Amino acid sequence: MTSNKKSIPFTKRIMEFQRICDHKGIFARTPFLSLDEQEELSASSTHYEVIADGGFRNAERKQMILLPQGYMGEYSFAITILRSKYSSNFSKLTHRDVLGALMGLGIEREVVGDILIEEDHISIAVSDSIAPYIKDQLTQIGRTGVSFEEYEGELSIQANIKYSQATVSSMRLDKLCATLAHLSRGDAQQMIQVGNIAVNGKVITDTSYIVECGKRISIRHYGKYVIEEILGTTKKENYVIRYGKYI
């Protein structure tokens, strides 16, 4: 179920999508993209109409469609919502548990969108092409038995975020991660260098990378954060930031 698409730089893949529009005169549809990839594709495709959908309202990971100028034909996303009952009284599953089970099936991350875990249901947005395989093969997550079926209703991702304030000397990724996860700067730098930190879904290995407001930082084993805004500066010219942690 794997492919070699991961080895192709995303910039070249954007060019492939655009080439489909330009030379074939039809719409081009992407797999599920991270926030960073969505931004890159939108910024590089100003001559096309770009629309996006993730299957859930307020979805983070989305498929995107590029339409040629003047295109009047039909187009569609290729998203299936799979939903299974489960009892959180016996086992409290996490996003990492579900994603790990999916990746254990040997499928690519790009065919899986957002994962919604409620008190008694798990819902997953997946590409149409992989839905039958997941329905057939994903029967257990950890010690919890699951049985996924296609779901036609409307579901919404409701982010649960706890906001706080902090003071940082700069907006460098290493300093932010050290502050957010209560790490030493050296430990934060090591985590960045080995690929344990992602910004807007893209792994960043540059410790000096400058993080802009609105970006989401995922720190493996510590959680996901959003840098909401810079509230001001101190007398020592440090930044006072407002950030949120997803809980």
NUNURO-99927 format. One record per residue (C-alpha): residue in one letter; x, y, z. Coordinates in steps of 0.1 Angstrom, whole numbers, plus 5000, padded with zeros to 4 digits. Example, Ala and Ser with C-alpha at 12.3 -4.5 7.8 and 13.67 -1.06 7.14 Angstrom:
REM residues 2
A512349555078
S513749895071
END
This chain:
REM residues 247
M500050005000
T503050234999
S504350444971
N507450644961
K505650984963
K507251074996
S510651094978
I509351364955
P509851724968
F506551884974
T507452174951
K507751934922
R504451774931
I502852114930
M504152154895
E502651814886
F499251934898
Q499552254878
R500652064847
I497451854848
C495452174848
D497552344821
H498052064796
K494951844802
G492452124810
I490951924839
F491051974876
A493851834898
R493251694932
T495851644959
P496051394987
F495551515022
L498051795029
S499451945061
L498852315069
D502352395056
E501752215023
Q498352385019
E499952725024
E502752644999
L500352514972
S498052814976
A500953064974
S502252894943
S498952864925
T497553214923
H496653164886
Y494252884896
E491052854917
V492052654947
I489452494970
A489952264999
D488052015020
G489051775049
G485851585053
F485151735088
R484252095095
N487252275109
A489552005095
E493252065096
R494551825070
K492751875037
Q492651765001
M492952054977
I491652094941
L493152324915
L490852434887
P492052574854
Q491052924845
G487552924831
Y486952564840
M483252484838
G483252104843
E482551894873
Y485051824901
S484951634934
F486951544964
A487751184972
I487051165009
T485350895029
I484650925066
L485050595084
R483450565119
S483550305146
K481950275180
Y484350215210
S483950225247
S486250475264
N485350315298
F487650025291
S490450195270
K491050555264
L492450575229
T494550875217
H495251025183
R498650865184
D497150515190
V494750545160
L497350695137
G499950435147
A497450155139
L496750305105
M500450335097
G500949975109
L498849875080
G501550005057
I499650295042
E500850645035
R500250935058
E498851145029
V495850915024
V494750985060
G493151315070
D492051425105
I491151185133
L488251265156
I488051075189
E484851125209
E483650955240
D482150655222
H483250685186
I486350715164
S486050885131
I488750905104
A488851105071
V490550895045
S490950885007
D488250694989
S490750454974
I492050335008
A488750315026
P487849955017
Y491249835028
I491050015062
K487549885068
D488749535061
Q492049545079
L491749785109
T489849565134
Q491849645165
I493649945180
G495849845209
R493549615228
T490349765216
G488349605189
V486949835163
S484649795133
F484750085108
E481850165084
E481350455061
Y479550755076
E477451005057
G476651265084
E478451585092
L481051595119
S483151885132
I486551895148
Q486352085181
A489752195193
N490252185230
I492952435237
K494252575270
Y495852915267
S498753055286
Q501453325285
A505153295285
T508253505280
V510853405254
S514053575243
S513353515206
M510953335183
R513553075173
L512152725173
D514552585198
K513852855224
L510052825219
C510152445222
A512252465253
T509752705269
L506552515257
A507652175267
H509752275298
L512952145283
S516552265284
R517552445252
G520052165245
D517351895247
A515052105225
Q517852145199
Q518451775199
M514751695194
I514651935165
Q517751795149
V516451435150
G513151525135
N510851525165
I509451875159
A506951975132
V505652325124
N502252325107
G502751955099
K506251985084
V509251845102
I511752125108
T515452035116
D516752395117
T517052495153
S517152865144
Y513952855123
I511753155132
V508153065141
E505453315130
C502253375150
G499453135140
K501852845135
R501252505152
I504252335168
S504051955174
I506651825199
R506751445199
H505751305233
Y504951655246
G501951765226
K500752025201
Y500852395206
V499752705187
I501553045189
E498553275192
E500153615193
I502953835206
L501554045234
G504454275238
T508054295250
T509754325283
K512354585294
K514954335285
E513454305250
N512153955255
Y508853855238
V505653805258
I503653545239
R500153395242
Y500153035232
G497752745234
K498252375241
Y495852125226
I494451895253
END
